[in-house]
Amino acid sequence: QVQLAESGGGLVQPGGSLRLSCAASGSIFSIYAMGWYRQAPGKQRALVASIFTGGRINYSDSAKGRFTISRDSAKNAVYLQMNSLKPEDTAVYYCNVIATTLHNYWGQGTQVTVSS
């Protein structure tokens, strides 16, 4: 079993910042990639950012320049620093881990609400 524990969501005003954290535990032998997705009401889940073993990083166009993904391999943890938040960033954010076996794991999600 693999568990992903997310934290850091909440309510923030436009222009504010939040930092999401996700720690993976359980039977993960080796991680291929870690990342964050989000799903807004009425929309499909979409990639926000991902970071691969070896250092390659992908950002969605909406995240570029505002969000920063980072990883602590020793802790099997991934973080998402979100700055200059906009109302359209409001969504449930999900942590994602892909093992080298290509098994895909998801967290339960953390709500981010950007509103004045």
Buried (B, 14 or more C-beta within 10 A) or exposed (E): EBEBBBEBBEEBEEEBEBBBBBBBEEEBEEBBBBBBBBBBEEEEBEBBBBBBBEEEBBBBEBBEEBBBBBBEEEEBBBBBBBEEBEEEBBBBBBBBBBBEEEEEBBBEBBEBBBEE
